[in-house]
Amino acid sequence: MSRFRVLPSVDQLLQEPRVAAALAAHGRDVTTAAARTALEELRARIAGRATDTPDTAERSRDFLATRVLTLLDRWRVPSLTRVINATGVIVHTNLGRAPLAAEALSRATAVGAGYSNLEYDLDAGHRGHRHVHAEALLQRLTSAEAAIVTNNNAAAMLLVLAALAGGREVVVSRGELVEIGGGFRVPDILSQSGALLREVGTTNRTRTADYASAISDRTALLLRVHPSNFTVSGFTERPDLSELVALARRFDLPLVEDLGSGWPGLGATPPGLAGEPAITASVSAGADLVAFSGDKLLGGPQAGIVVGRRALIERVRRHPLMRAVRADKLAYAALEATLALWLGEGTRGRMPVYRMLTMAADEIAARADRLQRALASTPELEAEAVPGFSTTGGGSAPDSALPTTLVALRTSRLSAAELDARLRHGQPPVVGRIADDRLLLDLRTVLEEEDMELARVVQSAAGSENPASTRNQD
């Protein structure tokens, strides 16, 4: 007899008492989809001759009913969840980059909970433009004439080149054509704009004369890209921004600078950002357009921001691609709240990224000591406070090394990898880093209010029983 004969039809499975109750609670469409999925899974297991498949029709229906309920529960759980970042990487791209300030979250909630004047002019009483939002704050913070906001910095650069250089040449140093996260390469992204990249210089040395010799009647603009995720040392040369500004003026060409990480340059520069170019400095030096991310060193939501000369901003704003890459109301709300915090020296510390960048080493040491003491009573867990270094991350200041105190964890029963896996399946998940067969936790990137929660998750993970986590499991 065929082993597939134990499988019920979809309709028969839906009539099973537990599945019928789920159908009444969740609706026919999603319950039917779960029933079909469960049947397909079991059919595949039978075809693969799995040894633990049910061998009777009754057991098959019971097995499938359980699976349907599991699928319905799993499908209702969002895959995107809060994570405690104990890696010491401040702008962690894989963990969502910048955590938002409370003011930014509150503003996004207030705007997103109802209607807003996203594209409505309240003074005039008719349709307006979303581009006005955040522009005044960006003008004030950067001293630029105008600004626009897109949904990320790659989109911002794509838009700028499409609007200003479509079908014409863009002169850029060969040493600045970098690869960013996820395998995306700057030249590949920029070429989608329709602009023709004219590479000059070499990987390690490019001079102002190289740019000048490449300029022709086909040239649309000069492009300078901050190679933020790597450094080149030794026999190197790169023109100062002032030299390129002078060259652009001589040939009456726009100079566009992609700063990527977007350090505003307001107030004292944190030690980890020494040498990181600042938005305000680029605008002041005469760059015609400066593009940067909103969710890196600025500490705001994902956004691509362009500031600079009004005439050029208007050309970019009017390009048809603007509609495809524009930011939404939640991004504008969170961005405006973030920019407002930058205005006051006393309010910048409310932004998590800024606080992490400027946090004193002795403050972290005190927190690490408290965490170590909180874990001291956990059986078979060794927790030791050791010196170490944090890093900026997010493609910013690749050589940054911020002194910190790490809490190094080791258990007699679990390897560092096993303990790491348990923490990643905790509630909430905790992500640290492994070195010398110890799991290291860096509190610089843990929000202060998460310290005791972190201790609880670690205690659970180090316990003799596997801390149960059904996350990403059936």
N, C-alpha and C positions, 0 to 999 in steps of 0.2 A: 504494500500500500504506500502511495506517495506520502512523504512527510508533510507536504503542503496541505493535505486534506484537513489538518487540524486548524487551519486558518479560517476564521469567520469572514463574512463579507463586511463591508463598511456599515451597511444598514443593520446587520446583526450586532456588530460591536456597539453601535449607537444605542441599541436597546438594552444593553447590559445595565443593571440598576445604577451602578456608580457612574457610568458614562452618561446615562440618561439624566442623572441629577446634575452633572457638569454641563450638559447641553442646556438645561433650563437656566443655569447660573451664568454661563458664558456666551450662549448663543450658538446657533447652528453652524455658522461659517467657520469659526475658529475651532470648535470642537470636532467638526468633520475633518478639518485640516490636520488636527492632532491624531485623529483615528487613522487617517490615511498614512501619515508619517510613521506611526507605530507599526502598522501592518507592513509597510515597506521595509522597515528596519528588521522586523522579525523574519520576513521572507528572505532577506539577504543573509541573515544568520543561518537560516535553514539551508539555503543554497550553499553556504560556506561550510556546512556540516559542523556547526558549533555543537559542542557536546552538552551544553546546558540549556537547550531549547525545550519548551514544553512538549510533551509527547501525546497529550490528549486534547480534544477540542475544549473540554472544560478548563483545563489548566491554561490552555492558550488564551481563552477569553479572559480569565482572571489576570494572566500576565499582561495582556494587552490593555486591559482596563487600568491597571496600575500605571502602565507606561503613558497612557493618554493623560491621566491626572498629573503625572510628573511633567509632561511636556507643557500642559496648560499652565502649571505653576512657574515653570522655567521661562516661558515666553512672556510672562507678566513682569519678570524681574529685569530692570534695565541693565544693559551690559556696561554702561558708563557709570562709574562709582567714585566716591571720594577715596583717596589714597593718602596715607601718611608718608611723606617723602623724607626718609632718613639717610639719603645718599650723600648729602653735602653738596649736591649740584643745585645751585640756586634757580637758574632758569633751565629747568629740565624739560626738554622738548617732548620726550616720551611720556612725561607725567603732566602734560598740559601747560608747560611754561609758567607764566606768572600767575600766582594766586591773587585774586582780586581783593582790594580793600573793602571793608564793611560798607563804606559809603558808596562804592561802585555797585556792590550787590544790592544795596537798598534802592539805589536809583534805578537800576535795571528792573527790579521787582515793581517799583511804583509805575514805571513807564509801560512795562510789559503786561501789567495786570488789567489794563483797560485801553482806551484809545489815547492817542497822543497827537501833537501837532507836527508829526514827522515831516509832512509835506503840505502844511497849511500855515498860512501867514495870519496869525491872530490879530495883528494890527490892521492889516488891509482887509481881512475878511474874505480872502480867496486863496486859491492854490499857491503854495510856496515851493521852496526847494529844500531837500534834506541836507544839501551841502553847507548850509549856514550853521548847522549844529557843530559845535566844537571848533569852528574856524576862529572865532574871536579869542578863545582861550589859547589856541595854537599860535595865533599872531602875537599875543601878549607874552607867551613863554619863549618863543624863538626869535621874535622881532622880524619875522618874515612878513611880506606884504599880503600873502593869501595862503590858503591851505585846502586840501581835499582829503577825504578819507575813503579807502577801499577796504575790501575784506581781508587782505593780507599784503605783505610787502612784495611778494612775487607778482601779485596782480597789479600792484601800484607801478612797478617797473615795466611790466608788460603794457600797461595803459599809456604810460609816459612815452615809451618808444613808439607805440602805434600812432599816437597823436602827433609826435614831433619828428619822427624819423621813418615813417612807413615808406618802403621802397628806396630809401637813401642810406648812406653809410654812417655808422657810429664808430668813432675811433676809441678803442679801449686797449689797455695794456694786457698783453698775453698773461702776465703774472697775476692778473685779477680775475681771470675766468675760472672761478672756483666751483667745486661741487659742494652742495649743501645737503642737509639731512634727507634721508630716504632715497639717495642716489640721483637726486635732481641736480642737473648741471646748469649753471648760470647761462652759458651760451645757448643751450637748448631752449631754455625758457625765453630768453630775449629774442631768439630768432623767430619765435612764434608771432612776434609783433609785426613781422614783415620788414623790419630793419635789417640792413646788411652789416654785420660786424666786421670792422677792419682792425685786425689785431696788430699791435705794434710792440716793439721791444722783445725781450726774452723773459723766461720764467723768473729770473732773479734780478734782471736789470732793465729798467726802462727809463729813458731820459725825456725831457721836454722836447728835445729836437726830434725824437722819434714820432711824437704826436704831430709836430709841425710838418714833418716831411710827408705825413699821410693825408694831410688836409687838401681837399680839392673841391671843385664845384659840386661834387656829389655828396660832400660831407654835410650831415644834418646837425650833429652835436658831438661834443666830447663827453665820454662817460668815465667816471672814476668809481670803482667798486672797492669797498673796504673788505679785505680778505679776512673776515672776522674769525673764522674757525681754524686758522693755522698761522704760523709765523715762518718767515724766511730770514735766516740769519747768515752772517758771513759776508761774502762778496755780493752785496746787494745795492740797488739804487732805485729810488722812486721819487718822482718830482713832488715838491711840496704843493699843497693845494693852491697857494698864492701864485705859484708859477703857472699852473694850468688856468687859473682865473685870468691872468694877464694874457696868456696865449689865446684863450677863448675871446677875450675882448678885442685882441688885435685882428682876429679873423671874423669878428661879429657872429660868433657861434654860441649857443647855450652850453653851459657846463652843468651836467647832471651828476650828482653824487648819490650813490646807494650806500647808506651807512648801516643798513641791516639791523644791528642790535639796538640802535637808537638811544644812546646815553644822552639825556637832555643837556648836561653840562651846567646845571644850576647848583650853586653852593659848592662846598668842598667836594673834591672827587674822592670817593672811597679808595682805600689802598689797592684793592683788587682790580681797579679800573685805570690804574696809571697807564697812560699811553693810549687809552681808548678814545677815539675821536668823538667830539661832542657836536650835537646838532647846532647849538647856538654858535659854536666856533665856525662851523662850515657856512652858516648863513652870514655871519659877520665877515668872513673872508671873501665872500662874493660869489659862492656857488649859486647858480640860477635856480636850481631845484635840488632839494635834498629829500630823499625817501628813506623811511625807516619803519620798523615794526612797532606795533602798539603793545604787544604782549611779552616783550623781553625786558630790557632795562627800564623801559617806561613804566612797567608794572601794571599795565591795563589789559583790556580785552584784546582778542585777536583783531588786528587791523593793520592796514598798510597806509601810512600817512605820507603825504607829499607837501612840503612847504617851500615857498620861494616867491619868485616874481609873479605879480598878478596876471600879466599878459599871458605868460606861459601856462599858469594854472587854469586860466579861462579856456585856453585851447585844449588842454587835457580834459577839462570838465565837460566840454561840448562833444567830445568824441563818442561815437555810438557804443564803444566797448565799455564806457563808464557804467551803463545800466547793468551790464553783466557782472561787474566786479564791485558794485556799490555795497556799503555796509548797511546793516539793518538797524532797527530802532534800539534793540538791546545793546548792540555794540556802541552806538552813539551815546546812549545813556551812561553806560559804564565808563566810556572814554571821557566824557565831560566831567564826571565825578572824579576820575583819576587826575585829570589835568588840573582841576580845582585844588586838589591836595598839593600838587607841585607848586602852586602859586605861593604858598606860605611855608617858610622855613620850618615853622613849628608843626606843620601838619604832614610833612613828608614821611615822618616815621610811622604814620598809620598805614602806609603801603607795605605789604609784606616783603616784596623784593628789596625795597630801599632799606627796610629794617634789617633784613638778612645781610645785605651788603655792608652795612655799617655797624653790625653787632660786635661789641667788644669781646675779645677772647676770654676775659675773666667772667663775663656773664654766662657764656656758653659752658665754661668750666664748672660754674656753680650749678647750673641745670644738670650737667652730666653727673655731678656728684650726687644730686638728689635722686636721679634715676638709678644710679648704681645702688644707693642705699635702699631704694624701693624694691629692687630686685634681689637684695641680699638674702632674703628668707626663702627664695624659690629653690626647692630641692634640685640638686644636680646641675644647677646653673651657675656658671662662673661669669661674673660681670666685672670688668676692669676699665677704669677711666685711663685713656692713653692719649698722648698728643697726636695731632694729625693736621690735615689741611682740607679745607673746602675749596670749591672752585665755582666760578661764575656760571659757566655753561651757556647753552643757547647760542653757540657760535660767537660768544663775546669773550674778549680777553683770554685767549686760549692758554696763556702761561700763568694765569692768576692762581695764586696759592694763598688762601686766607687761613691763618692759624686758627685751629679749633681744638676741641677736646672730644674724642670719640669714646663711645661706650662699646668695648669689645666683648662679645658674647661667645661662650663656648659651653657645650654640655657634654656629659660623659656618655650619653646615649645616642646623640645625633651628630652627624657631620655638619659643617657650616652650611653646605648646600641643602641638607635636609631641614635644618632650622630656617634657612632662608625661604624654602618652599612653604613651610608652615606659616611663616609670617605673611607671605604673599597671599595666603588663603585665609587670613584672619579677618575679623570683623571690627574695624575696617582693615583692609590690606595694608601691610607695612613693607616698604621697599628700602633695603639697606645696600651694603656692598660687602664683598668677601675679600679678605686678604689673610694669608698665613693660616688658613683653616679656621679663621674666626670671622664671625659676622659683626661688621662695624656699623654703628648707628651714629650719625652726625646730627646733633640737635640744632645746628645752625639753620637747617631747612625744615625743622619741625616747628610748627606754630606753638607758641608757649602754652596755649590752652589745650594742646594735644599731648603734653608730656605724660600725664597720669594715664591717659587712654593708651598711649604707647606702652607704658609699663604693664598694663593689664593684658594687652595683646601678646607681649613677650612672655609673660607668665603663663598664659594659656598655651602658647606654642611650645614652650619648654616643658610642659607638664607631661606626665607619663602617658596620658591618654591623648590620642591625636586630636587636636582641636578641631573640631568638626567644621568642616567648611564644605558646603555643597556648591560653592561658587564654581561655575564652569564645569560642573559635574552633573551626571544624570541622577 
